[in-house]
């Protein structure tokens, strides 16, 4: 206390004897206090918001009608929805000169009994698709029988395609994996995240979205689990070989938010995009009335466990009659994503493929504003 009094006495004396030096010293002290003060919450929030808004802009439907609908009276008669897509560039192999660039879609198809299979369709413009007559994946394993194979997500790593999907046997829904070299013939790798276990999951596991490149020497996958309160939230696991996965967090990596559009369900969408500014993840959120809408979450580029920001309001919602009326009403569920074919270099235009009312497939388009670190 005495030193403090002496200090202020000296300041008072300095102000009287040498006012110019006193003024300079006062300015210096004020500057020190300014830079030492932590930024207010509003500044931090503004910084986080700037990262959140630099994601996808000008989100719009490409088609006002479904681009894929149920057909026939067998394996895809009740619903065709929740698609995964991947872009295949034009082949350079002399043996296949007639193979143009195309988009391949793997979609969930449901028959009248409610059994799900995975169908195959392809397109050169991203809108008009030609389907194969038969599914490429049908329920065969014990963990798939009677319920089916559901909600595919695709990732290409090296020369292998990785398909995550839900195996449902009318008892448990579990996250499964299959691999392929041609997108038609698939080799099952089994259940990769068993149901009814985990750090916080107490029921089913679904919706595996694999980050397309290694981070910190590991692959990472966002997925859906059920918490103790009965809500569905997002988890995260890591792997060194894409076959054996270890849970990476003790609590949901992207939890639900009471009173918001993602208060009941927080579910991964398509493959995340890795950029220098973060990992951009499209996700599907449902409120307490189970209306499904689309949100964006950004995770740290060097630590997929660390959430940087997420949208407070949905960027895409059910509006069309065929998005509101179907097997499950009021659903837009984004599950497939690909860069727009033949788009100008650097435009970062993407097509988003979504399930509508658990019956149809729709497509929307948006621009990524963050610079891409790697194109998929």
VENDAMO-V181570 format. One record per helix or strand. SS is the DSSP state (alpha for helix, beta for strand). FROM is the first residue (numbers start at 0). LEN is the number of residues. Records with the same first field share a line. If there is no record, write none. Layout:
SS=FROM-LEN  FROM-LEN
This chain:
alpha=1-16  18-18  40-13  93-3  320-4
beta=55-6  67-1  78-10  101-9  115-8  129-2  136-1  147-10  159-9  172-8  186-7  205-5  214-1  217-9  231-8  245-2  253-1  264-4  272-3  277-9  291-8  306-4  315-1  330-9  348-8  359-9  371-1
